[in-house]
Amino acid sequence: MLKTRVIPVLLLKDGAINKPVQFRRARTVANPMAIVRVFETRQVDELVLLDIGCAEFGEAVNADLVRSLADELSVPFAVGGGIRSLATMVDLIKNGAEKVVINTAAFENPEIIAEAAAVLGRQCIVVSIDAARRPDGGFEVFTHNGKQATGVDPAKWAKQASAMGAGEILLTSIDQDGTMEGFDLQLVQSVTAATSVPVIACGGAGSLDDFVHVVRQGRASAVAAGSIFHFRRTTPNMVKEALRNAGVPVRASYVRGT
Amino acid sequence: MPGIVIIDYGFGNVRSVQRVFARIGREATASADPAAIANADLAVLPGVGAFKDAIAALRSTGMDVALTRRAATKRPILGICLGMQLLASRSLEDGVHQGLDLIPGAVEPIPAAQHGLRLPHIGWNEVLDEGADAIFSGLELNRDFYFVHSYHFVCADSRHVAAKCSYGIDFCCAVRNDNIFGLQFHPEKSQDNGRAVLTNILRIVEHNATATA
């Protein structure tokens, strides 16, 4: 049976791992190599690295850094941040990333999803969607690292992106991000109902129960989190144990007590 | 000793595959030279992407001939993910395309929708114990491997099914025809279990080489 993945998300800014709250006020957490080694040892299911600093300068996540981190990992590694061209995606995959994560570039030019899927295979293409609640109810996609409103419904965009060739959707709630107050279950439900590709739910995990709820009620294929792993004594394996106890199949780990 | 050669034809994460062999103490070289591939002790065919583009790349570089010759002389080949699918007679991905035809069978879409499942099949899934080949011996706490694919290999001869995995249907997740091996999952991204399977395959390949030497 396919297992529900538990995925730490590392946000990189100026070469250090950061964790903002609601996409603002970032705190420096650790150096990326140290944290990647810890997660490899703890046998996480997968790892996501997003460079949230480089996009402002029109650059993409550094391929040399990706290579040095990928060399430490024997689990799948997805990387994103400032990716705007197919050439950059190919370069990152060649340097050891299994998947590339695209957000603003995909929204502005959905054709790039189809082009990338044709060359790299759709399983390599993760479309990241950042969304927030609207005052009138409903949800709205934001691009440019949460700064630019688009007026587009995330479920509609997720459906279009997967039709274009996205292999997975990484869905982040801007409202819940870094708050550790729980996932936005309605947002996740709306996107999982609209798509048939796997959806990775991110943003707001603060307790072990939150993960269970987003899988059970949100129908997420995988759960992702940053703050809870950085700032609380919660580990991915504790999340997996909670999921297992709730009857959600997860991959067993060889490492006890981590 | 020519050793392990990873076929570098632009369709696989050669670097990750090289790294996993290094982790089990074995050097593997990447090559796009059909002669090097023909002479290797083990030729590894990785692969991600589209079947038709990958088979075209193998044909245009003459690597298809090198692999076919290896198979004819019982020299070992290991296909990983799309590399396993390329061993088949044909694929139904985006039209009908002829494969290397080293293991008879067809690559078909996973019927996920009729089982209410999402595609691609992405994540950790277990190799079923029943009927699994010796290459899966010695797994400890779990039998989970990392999968990412939307198509599966349907063997014409059930004796070539080396293991099955379940996703809506029980599908063939590993093939073996004597010295030709194929793994649908990514051993290079499956931590200890992936290393265990590769170690087992190397042991079998080397045992057979000694036996025939």
Interface residues (C-beta under 8 A of the other chain):
Chain A: M1 L2 K3 T4 R5 Q43 D45 E46 R67 A70 D71 S74 V75 P76 I93 K94 N95 G96 E98 A118 V119 L120 G121 R122 Q123 C124 G167 E168 T195 S196 V197 P198 S221 A222 R251 A252 S253 Y254
Chain B: N13 R15 S16 R19 V20 R23 V48 G49 A50 D53 L82 A112 A113 L117 R118 L119 P120 H121 I122 G123 W124 N125 E126 E140 L141 N142 D144 Y146 F147 V148 H149 S150 S166 Y167 H186 E188 K189 S190 Q191 D192 G194 R195
